[in-house]
Amino acid sequence: MSNKKILNLEYPVLGLSPMDGVTDSAYRYITKKYGNPDLIFTEFTNVIGLSVAGHHVLKDFHYDKSQKPIVAQIYGKDPEYFYHAAKIACELNFDAVDINMGCPAKNVASSGSGAALIKTPELAKEIIAATKEGVRHWVEDGKLTGLPTKTKNAIKALENEIGIEPHERQMIPVSVKTRIGFSEPITEQWISTVASMNPAWISVHGRTLKQMYLGEANWLEIKKAVEITDIPVLANGDIKTYDDYKRILEVTGAFGALIGRGSYGNPWIFKGRKFEDVSLEEKIKVLIEHTRKFVELNPDPKAFVQMRKHFGWYIKGFDGAKETREELMRANSTEEVELILGEFLH
Ligand SMILES: Cc1cc2nc3c(=O)[nH]c(=O)nc-3n(C[C@H](O)[C@H](O)[C@H](O)COP(=O)(O)O)c2cc1C
């Protein structure tokens, strides 16, 4: 293999893909602890929201040191706000900044952000340049010039909460995560455009925006991306098992891969352990730990509903799973979850 690297990671790099509403700090903590992926991304976070943020928006950027190396993912369409968001990521000691050019969701793409940037390549390039400039300026002076006091205070509060100490001002990499086209695959053309801005790596989900999450991810298109650039490519889409991971590396020749949905209720996938081979007791213990962590980080009782989807992902594949899931879906606290699952633990 060549001397390519992502951060200080060598071939092959296996990461947890960013998933809004799923890969929050509790999910990342559990995934790192039980799966130990090489690389982890935050959920995508809006650049304007960040730049004018109070504490609630910055919450998406909560992490703990165990999750490192961790990449801050940002999205939007205004270069000047990418500039500010990049500085915030530096200030919060993230290991890299990733630009989302792949989200197909209506509320994101219809405003020209996410995967819609595939249609505006000049703007996409400006955004990469502005993000890099934000990093460079932060390294030069360590200042968050241009941000409102409210945002600066919220950043300080988050720094205290997660224990970020003053750190060396280093140029952190800027990467891009994208798809293979808007309505039809235009992989070579689009990936060349992105590559012309020299991002540190490019994550490629083998679907177009139009496909949303339907059909199959086209790994052969990802291979085309790998072949037209020397920049490391992370292949993504439909890795459901560790064997799929090995296969996607073979098929695409990529430098590594990202797993998204395959990690639902299954942090073990990153270690090559099959979900079926993990005992029910272990799954339940991890689910309870995940729930505790979630509540620790989200103490507002109203937030608990967000935890429920995870119950369905861990609790499956055994007699009585359906009934247990139904009970769990009515739970409102860690104690209730423990009570329901207690019978499975010795
Ligand atoms: C619920 C959900 C939320 C997602 N949120 C993001 C996101 O915030 N940023 C991003 O780049 N991709 C996001 N994605 C896309 C995934 O990172 C990944 O590219 C896609 O799911 C394909 O990989 P998979 O088949 O391994 O899940 C999301 C996907 C899902 C299912």
The ligand as an SDF file (V2000), in Angstrom:
LIG
                    3D

 31 33  0  0  0  0  0  0  0  0999 V2000
  -30.9140    8.0200   10.2760 C   0  0  0  0  0  0  0  0  0  0  0  0
  -29.7870    8.4450    9.3890 C   0  0  0  0  0  0  0  0  0  0  0  0
  -29.1800    9.6660    9.5970 C   0  0  0  0  0  0  0  0  0  0  0  0
  -28.1150   10.0730    8.7960 C   0  0  0  0  0  0  0  0  0  0  0  0
  -27.4880   11.2640    9.0630 N   0  0  0  0  0  0  0  0  0  0  0  0
  -26.3630   11.5880    8.3750 C   0  0  0  0  0  0  0  0  0  0  0  0
  -25.6000   12.7310    8.7390 C   0  0  0  0  0  0  0  0  0  0  0  0
  -25.9100   13.4470    9.6890 O   0  0  0  0  0  0  0  0  0  0  0  0
  -24.5010   13.0080    7.9910 N   0  0  0  0  0  0  0  0  0  0  0  0
  -24.1000   12.2170    6.9370 C   0  0  0  0  0  0  0  0  0  0  0  0
  -23.0970   12.5040    6.3020 O   0  0  0  0  0  0  0  0  0  0  0  0
  -24.7980   11.1310    6.5950 N   0  0  0  0  0  0  0  0  0  0  0  0
  -25.9040   10.7830    7.3010 C   0  0  0  0  0  0  0  0  0  0  0  0
  -26.5510    9.6340    6.9900 N   0  0  0  0  0  0  0  0  0  0  0  0
  -26.0010    8.7470    5.9470 C   0  0  0  0  0  0  0  0  0  0  0  0
  -25.0750    7.6910    6.5560 C   0  0  0  0  0  0  0  0  0  0  0  0
  -23.9380    8.2640    7.1580 O   0  0  0  0  0  0  0  0  0  0  0  0
  -24.5950    6.6930    5.4840 C   0  0  0  0  0  0  0  0  0  0  0  0
  -23.9330    7.4200    4.4920 O   0  0  0  0  0  0  0  0  0  0  0  0
  -25.7470    5.9240    4.8620 C   0  0  0  0  0  0  0  0  0  0  0  0
  -26.6780    5.5000    5.8400 O   0  0  0  0  0  0  0  0  0  0  0  0
  -25.2410    4.7050    4.0950 C   0  0  0  0  0  0  0  0  0  0  0  0
  -24.4670    3.8730    4.9130 O   0  0  0  0  0  0  0  0  0  0  0  0
  -25.0770    2.5450    5.6400 P   0  0  0  0  0  0  0  0  0  0  0  0
  -25.7150    1.7130    4.5710 O   0  0  0  0  0  0  0  0  0  0  0  0
  -23.8940    1.8860    6.2730 O   0  0  0  0  0  0  0  0  0  0  0  0
  -26.0960    3.0180    6.6170 O   0  0  0  0  0  0  0  0  0  0  0  0
  -27.6440    9.2210    7.7530 C   0  0  0  0  0  0  0  0  0  0  0  0
  -28.2670    8.0040    7.5460 C   0  0  0  0  0  0  0  0  0  0  0  0
  -29.3170    7.6040    8.3410 C   0  0  0  0  0  0  0  0  0  0  0  0
  -29.9420    6.2460    8.0990 C   0  0  0  0  0  0  0  0  0  0  0  0
  1  2  1  0
  2  3  1  0
  2 30  2  0
  3  4  2  0
  4  5  1  0
  4 28  1  0
  5  6  2  0
  6  7  1  0
  6 13  1  0
  7  8  2  0
  7  9  1  0
  9 10  1  0
 10 11  2  0
 10 12  1  0
 12 13  2  0
 13 14  1  0
 14 15  1  0
 14 28  1  0
 15 16  1  0
 16 17  1  0
 16 18  1  0
 18 19  1  0
 18 20  1  0
 20 21  1  0
 20 22  1  0
 22 23  1  0
 23 24  1  0
 24 25  2  0
 24 26  1  0
 24 27  1  0
 28 29  2  0
 29 30  1  0
 30 31  1  0
M  END
$$$$
